[in-house]
Amino acid sequence: MQMYCVKCRAKRDANEVEEVTMKNGKKAMKGKCSVCGTGMYKIGAKPTM
């Protein structure tokens, strides 16, 4: 799944992607950047693997 990495300032493929529910009840996808390892989130996304 592609997400935006703030550290790399580019869209990157994410590793270790999992679906999480935030405190406000919205669904999000959480993963790590495949290049730098920074945590990334995509709010409101559906799992596409």
PDB file of N, CA, C and O in Angstrom:
ATOM      1  N   MET A   1       0.849  -1.178   0.000  1.00  0.00           N
ATOM      2  CA  MET A   1       0.000   0.000   0.000  1.00  0.00           C
ATOM      3  C   MET A   1       0.887   1.231   0.000  1.00  0.00           C
ATOM      4  O   MET A   1       1.888   1.283   0.714  1.00  0.00           O
ATOM      5  N   GLN A   2       0.520   2.219  -0.799  1.00  0.00           N
ATOM      6  CA  GLN A   2       1.282   3.457  -0.871  1.00  0.00           C
ATOM      7  C   GLN A   2       0.719   4.488   0.104  1.00  0.00           C
ATOM      8  O   GLN A   2      -0.491   4.704   0.177  1.00  0.00           O
ATOM      9  N   MET A   3       1.619   5.113   0.844  1.00  0.00           N
ATOM     10  CA  MET A   3       1.266   6.193   1.771  1.00  0.00           C
ATOM     11  C   MET A   3       2.298   7.292   1.613  1.00  0.00           C
ATOM     12  O   MET A   3       3.376   7.062   1.064  1.00  0.00           O
ATOM     13  N   TYR A   4       1.973   8.491   2.093  1.00  0.00           N
ATOM     14  CA  TYR A   4       2.899   9.614   2.008  1.00  0.00           C
ATOM     15  C   TYR A   4       3.820   9.617   3.218  1.00  0.00           C
ATOM     16  O   TYR A   4       3.355   9.595   4.358  1.00  0.00           O
ATOM     17  N   CYS A   5       5.127   9.644   2.971  1.00  0.00           N
ATOM     18  CA  CYS A   5       6.124   9.719   4.050  1.00  0.00           C
ATOM     19  C   CYS A   5       6.532  11.177   4.235  1.00  0.00           C
ATOM     20  O   CYS A   5       7.025  11.813   3.304  1.00  0.00           O
ATOM     21  N   VAL A   6       6.326  11.694   5.425  1.00  0.00           N
ATOM     22  CA  VAL A   6       6.639  13.100   5.704  1.00  0.00           C
ATOM     23  C   VAL A   6       8.152  13.319   5.711  1.00  0.00           C
ATOM     24  O   VAL A   6       8.623  14.372   5.281  1.00  0.00           O
ATOM     25  N   LYS A   7       8.901  12.358   6.185  1.00  0.00           N
ATOM     26  CA  LYS A   7      10.355  12.489   6.257  1.00  0.00           C
ATOM     27  C   LYS A   7      10.988  12.459   4.863  1.00  0.00           C
ATOM     28  O   LYS A   7      11.863  13.271   4.562  1.00  0.00           O
ATOM     29  N   CYS A   8      10.549  11.521   4.008  1.00  0.00           N
ATOM     30  CA  CYS A   8      11.075  11.420   2.638  1.00  0.00           C
ATOM     31  C   CYS A   8      10.443  12.436   1.690  1.00  0.00           C
ATOM     32  O   CYS A   8      10.992  12.734   0.630  1.00  0.00           O
ATOM     33  N   ARG A   9       9.279  12.964   2.083  1.00  0.00           N
ATOM     34  CA  ARG A   9       8.496  13.884   1.256  1.00  0.00           C
ATOM     35  C   ARG A   9       8.128  13.263  -0.091  1.00  0.00           C
ATOM     36  O   ARG A   9       8.245  13.901  -1.137  1.00  0.00           O
ATOM     37  N   ALA A  10       7.683  12.006  -0.045  1.00  0.00           N
ATOM     38  CA  ALA A  10       7.284  11.298  -1.260  1.00  0.00           C
ATOM     39  C   ALA A  10       6.341  10.168  -0.893  1.00  0.00           C
ATOM     40  O   ALA A  10       6.276   9.751   0.263  1.00  0.00           O
ATOM     41  N   LYS A  11       5.603   9.671  -1.891  1.00  0.00           N
ATOM     42  CA  LYS A  11       4.767   8.489  -1.673  1.00  0.00           C
ATOM     43  C   LYS A  11       5.670   7.269  -1.709  1.00  0.00           C
ATOM     44  O   LYS A  11       6.477   7.101  -2.624  1.00  0.00           O
ATOM     45  N   ARG A  12       5.523   6.431  -0.713  1.00  0.00           N
ATOM     46  CA  ARG A  12       6.353   5.233  -0.604  1.00  0.00           C
ATOM     47  C   ARG A  12       5.481   4.029  -0.288  1.00  0.00           C
ATOM     48  O   ARG A  12       4.369   4.172   0.222  1.00  0.00           O
ATOM     49  N   ASP A  13       5.989   2.845  -0.594  1.00  0.00           N
ATOM     50  CA  ASP A  13       5.326   1.620  -0.184  1.00  0.00           C
ATOM     51  C   ASP A  13       5.544   1.436   1.308  1.00  0.00           C
ATOM     52  O   ASP A  13       6.628   1.704   1.826  1.00  0.00           O
ATOM     53  N   ALA A  14       4.511   0.978   1.991  1.00  0.00           N
ATOM     54  CA  ALA A  14       4.577   0.803   3.439  1.00  0.00           C
ATOM     55  C   ALA A  14       4.770  -0.666   3.793  1.00  0.00           C
ATOM     56  O   ALA A  14       4.229  -1.551   3.130  1.00  0.00           O
ATOM     57  N   ASN A  15       5.538  -0.913   4.830  1.00  0.00           N
ATOM     58  CA  ASN A  15       5.743  -2.249   5.386  1.00  0.00           C
ATOM     59  C   ASN A  15       4.925  -2.383   6.653  1.00  0.00           C
ATOM     60  O   ASN A  15       4.551  -1.379   7.260  1.00  0.00           O
ATOM     61  N   GLU A  16       4.643  -3.604   7.059  1.00  0.00           N
ATOM     62  CA  GLU A  16       3.949  -3.889   8.320  1.00  0.00           C
ATOM     63  C   GLU A  16       2.628  -3.114   8.426  1.00  0.00           C
ATOM     64  O   GLU A  16       2.345  -2.513   9.462  1.00  0.00           O
ATOM     65  N   VAL A  17       1.833  -3.128   7.374  1.00  0.00           N
ATOM     66  CA  VAL A  17       0.572  -2.376   7.334  1.00  0.00           C
ATOM     67  C   VAL A  17      -0.489  -3.097   8.160  1.00  0.00           C
ATOM     68  O   VAL A  17      -0.659  -4.311   8.056  1.00  0.00           O
ATOM     69  N   GLU A  18      -1.197  -2.326   8.982  1.00  0.00           N
ATOM     70  CA  GLU A  18      -2.295  -2.871   9.772  1.00  0.00           C
ATOM     71  C   GLU A  18      -3.414  -1.842   9.870  1.00  0.00           C
ATOM     72  O   GLU A  18      -3.171  -0.637   9.815  1.00  0.00           O
ATOM     73  N   GLU A  19      -4.638  -2.331  10.016  1.00  0.00           N
ATOM     74  CA  GLU A  19      -5.790  -1.444  10.157  1.00  0.00           C
ATOM     75  C   GLU A  19      -5.969  -1.105  11.624  1.00  0.00           C
ATOM     76  O   GLU A  19      -5.959  -1.999  12.471  1.00  0.00           O
ATOM     77  N   VAL A  20      -6.133   0.177  11.939  1.00  0.00           N
ATOM     78  CA  VAL A  20      -6.328   0.627  13.311  1.00  0.00           C
ATOM     79  C   VAL A  20      -7.558   1.521  13.377  1.00  0.00           C
ATOM     80  O   VAL A  20      -8.000   2.054  12.359  1.00  0.00           O
ATOM     81  N   THR A  21      -8.104   1.681  14.563  1.00  0.00           N
ATOM     82  CA  THR A  21      -9.198   2.611  14.806  1.00  0.00           C
ATOM     83  C   THR A  21      -8.670   3.719  15.706  1.00  0.00           C
ATOM     84  O   THR A  21      -8.139   3.457  16.786  1.00  0.00           O
ATOM     85  N   MET A  22      -8.821   4.962  15.251  1.00  0.00           N
ATOM     86  CA  MET A  22      -8.325   6.101  16.026  1.00  0.00           C
ATOM     87  C   MET A  22      -9.288   6.427  17.161  1.00  0.00           C
ATOM     88  O   MET A  22     -10.383   5.870  17.232  1.00  0.00           O
ATOM     89  N   LYS A  23      -8.882   7.324  18.040  1.00  0.00           N
ATOM     90  CA  LYS A  23      -9.698   7.695  19.202  1.00  0.00           C
ATOM     91  C   LYS A  23     -11.060   8.245  18.815  1.00  0.00           C
ATOM     92  O   LYS A  23     -12.034   8.064  19.546  1.00  0.00           O
ATOM     93  N   ASN A  24     -11.137   8.924  17.658  1.00  0.00           N
ATOM     94  CA  ASN A  24     -12.415   9.510  17.233  1.00  0.00           C
ATOM     95  C   ASN A  24     -13.302   8.493  16.511  1.00  0.00           C
ATOM     96  O   ASN A  24     -14.388   8.844  16.052  1.00  0.00           O
ATOM     97  N   GLY A  25     -12.854   7.240  16.405  1.00  0.00           N
ATOM     98  CA  GLY A  25     -13.657   6.193  15.821  1.00  0.00           C
ATOM     99  C   GLY A  25     -13.430   5.949  14.339  1.00  0.00           C
ATOM    100  O   GLY A  25     -13.985   5.002  13.783  1.00  0.00           O
ATOM    101  N   LYS A  26     -12.626   6.780  13.685  1.00  0.00           N
ATOM    102  CA  LYS A  26     -12.357   6.608  12.259  1.00  0.00           C
ATOM    103  C   LYS A  26     -11.318   5.508  12.039  1.00  0.00           C
ATOM    104  O   LYS A  26     -10.428   5.293  12.862  1.00  0.00           O
ATOM    105  N   LYS A  27     -11.458   4.823  10.911  1.00  0.00           N
ATOM    106  CA  LYS A  27     -10.503   3.784  10.542  1.00  0.00           C
ATOM    107  C   LYS A  27      -9.296   4.413   9.853  1.00  0.00           C
ATOM    108  O   LYS A  27      -9.419   5.440   9.186  1.00  0.00           O
ATOM    109  N   ALA A  28      -8.135   3.794  10.017  1.00  0.00           N
ATOM    110  CA  ALA A  28      -6.920   4.261   9.367  1.00  0.00           C
ATOM    111  C   ALA A  28      -5.999   3.075   9.131  1.00  0.00           C
ATOM    112  O   ALA A  28      -6.125   2.037   9.781  1.00  0.00           O
ATOM    113  N   MET A  29      -5.077   3.239   8.201  1.00  0.00           N
ATOM    114  CA  MET A  29      -4.052   2.239   7.958  1.00  0.00           C
ATOM    115  C   MET A  29      -2.741   2.775   8.513  1.00  0.00           C
ATOM    116  O   MET A  29      -2.395   3.937   8.303  1.00  0.00           O
ATOM    117  N   LYS A  30      -2.022   1.925   9.217  1.00  0.00           N
ATOM    118  CA  LYS A  30      -0.776   2.312   9.863  1.00  0.00           C
ATOM    119  C   LYS A  30       0.332   1.422   9.325  1.00  0.00           C
ATOM    120  O   LYS A  30       0.158   0.207   9.225  1.00  0.00           O
ATOM    121  N   GLY A  31       1.472   2.015   8.977  1.00  0.00           N
ATOM    122  CA  GLY A  31       2.588   1.235   8.458  1.00  0.00           C
ATOM    123  C   GLY A  31       3.901   1.961   8.674  1.00  0.00           C
ATOM    124  O   GLY A  31       3.943   3.022   9.296  1.00  0.00           O
ATOM    125  N   LYS A  32       4.977   1.376   8.152  1.00  0.00           N
ATOM    126  CA  LYS A  32       6.304   1.974   8.247  1.00  0.00           C
ATOM    127  C   LYS A  32       6.851   2.172   6.840  1.00  0.00           C
ATOM    128  O   LYS A  32       6.617   1.355   5.950  1.00  0.00           O
ATOM    129  N   CYS A  33       7.583   3.268   6.649  1.00  0.00           N
ATOM    130  CA  CYS A  33       8.191   3.582   5.361  1.00  0.00           C
ATOM    131  C   CYS A  33       9.229   2.511   5.021  1.00  0.00           C
ATOM    132  O   CYS A  33      10.030   2.120   5.870  1.00  0.00           O
ATOM    133  N   SER A  34       9.206   2.045   3.776  1.00  0.00           N
ATOM    134  CA  SER A  34      10.143   1.005   3.358  1.00  0.00           C
ATOM    135  C   SER A  34      11.564   1.531   3.187  1.00  0.00           C
ATOM    136  O   SER A  34      12.507   0.742   3.120  1.00  0.00           O
ATOM    137  N   VAL A  35      11.734   2.860   3.115  1.00  0.00           N
ATOM    138  CA  VAL A  35      13.061   3.446   2.918  1.00  0.00           C
ATOM    139  C   VAL A  35      13.685   3.899   4.236  1.00  0.00           C
ATOM    140  O   VAL A  35      14.814   3.521   4.549  1.00  0.00           O
ATOM    141  N   CYS A  36      12.944   4.721   5.023  1.00  0.00           N
ATOM    142  CA  CYS A  36      13.539   5.305   6.232  1.00  0.00           C
ATOM    143  C   CYS A  36      13.004   4.729   7.535  1.00  0.00           C
ATOM    144  O   CYS A  36      13.601   4.945   8.589  1.00  0.00           O
ATOM    145  N   GLY A  37      11.884   3.995   7.486  1.00  0.00           N
ATOM    146  CA  GLY A  37      11.341   3.369   8.694  1.00  0.00           C
ATOM    147  C   GLY A  37      10.429   4.249   9.522  1.00  0.00           C
ATOM    148  O   GLY A  37      10.007   3.842  10.605  1.00  0.00           O
ATOM    149  N   THR A  38      10.113   5.447   9.044  1.00  0.00           N
ATOM    150  CA  THR A  38       9.226   6.357   9.755  1.00  0.00           C
ATOM    151  C   THR A  38       7.793   5.829   9.741  1.00  0.00           C
ATOM    152  O   THR A  38       7.351   5.248   8.750  1.00  0.00           O
ATOM    153  N   GLY A  39       7.071   6.032  10.842  1.00  0.00           N
ATOM    154  CA  GLY A  39       5.671   5.616  10.902  1.00  0.00           C
ATOM    155  C   GLY A  39       4.811   6.458   9.985  1.00  0.00           C
ATOM    156  O   GLY A  39       4.976   7.677   9.920  1.00  0.00           O
ATOM    157  N   MET A  40       3.878   5.810   9.261  1.00  0.00           N
ATOM    158  CA  MET A  40       3.004   6.515   8.332  1.00  0.00           C
ATOM    159  C   MET A  40       1.563   6.106   8.595  1.00  0.00           C
ATOM    160  O   MET A  40       1.297   4.976   9.004  1.00  0.00           O
ATOM    161  N   TYR A  41       0.624   7.038   8.356  1.00  0.00           N
ATOM    162  CA  TYR A  41      -0.802   6.784   8.523  1.00  0.00           C
ATOM    163  C   TYR A  41      -1.533   7.222   7.275  1.00  0.00           C
ATOM    164  O   TYR A  41      -1.145   8.189   6.620  1.00  0.00           O
ATOM    165  N   LYS A  42      -2.604   6.498   6.945  1.00  0.00           N
ATOM    166  CA  LYS A  42      -3.503   6.904   5.869  1.00  0.00           C
ATOM    167  C   LYS A  42      -4.907   6.813   6.446  1.00  0.00           C
ATOM    168  O   LYS A  42      -5.429   5.719   6.660  1.00  0.00           O
ATOM    169  N   ILE A  43      -5.514   7.966   6.696  1.00  0.00           N
ATOM    170  CA  ILE A  43      -6.807   8.025   7.369  1.00  0.00           C
ATOM    171  C   ILE A  43      -7.922   7.732   6.374  1.00  0.00           C
ATOM    172  O   ILE A  43      -7.927   8.226   5.247  1.00  0.00           O
ATOM    173  N   GLY A  44      -8.872   6.908   6.830  1.00  0.00           N
ATOM    174  CA  GLY A  44     -10.034   6.589   6.025  1.00  0.00           C
ATOM    175  C   GLY A  44      -9.769   5.594   4.910  1.00  0.00           C
ATOM    176  O   GLY A  44     -10.617   5.409   4.037  1.00  0.00           O
ATOM    177  N   ALA A  45      -8.621   4.957   4.920  1.00  0.00           N
ATOM    178  CA  ALA A  45      -8.260   4.026   3.847  1.00  0.00           C
ATOM    179  C   ALA A  45      -8.811   2.634   4.115  1.00  0.00           C
ATOM    180  O   ALA A  45      -9.001   2.240   5.265  1.00  0.00           O
ATOM    181  N   LYS A  46      -9.060   1.907   3.061  1.00  0.00           N
ATOM    182  CA  LYS A  46      -9.483   0.525   3.169  1.00  0.00           C
ATOM    183  C   LYS A  46      -8.283  -0.348   2.849  1.00  0.00           C
ATOM    184  O   LYS A  46      -7.464   0.025   2.009  1.00  0.00           O
ATOM    185  N   PRO A  47      -8.157  -1.497   3.495  1.00  0.00           N
ATOM    186  CA  PRO A  47      -7.012  -2.364   3.219  1.00  0.00           C
ATOM    187  C   PRO A  47      -7.042  -2.910   1.793  1.00  0.00           C
ATOM    188  O   PRO A  47      -8.020  -3.531   1.375  1.00  0.00           O
ATOM    189  N   THR A  48      -5.967  -2.674   1.059  1.00  0.00           N
ATOM    190  CA  THR A  48      -5.819  -3.204  -0.296  1.00  0.00           C
ATOM    191  C   THR A  48      -4.478  -3.899  -0.375  1.00  0.00           C
ATOM    192  O   THR A  48      -3.440  -3.267  -0.573  1.00  0.00           O
ATOM    193  N   MET A  49      -4.515  -5.189  -0.219  1.00  0.00           N
ATOM    194  CA  MET A  49      -3.245  -5.926  -0.234  1.00  0.00           C
ATOM    195  C   MET A  49      -3.263  -7.014  -1.249  1.00  0.00           C
ATOM    196  O   MET A  49      -2.276  -7.735  -1.399  1.00  0.00           O
TER     197      MET A  49
END
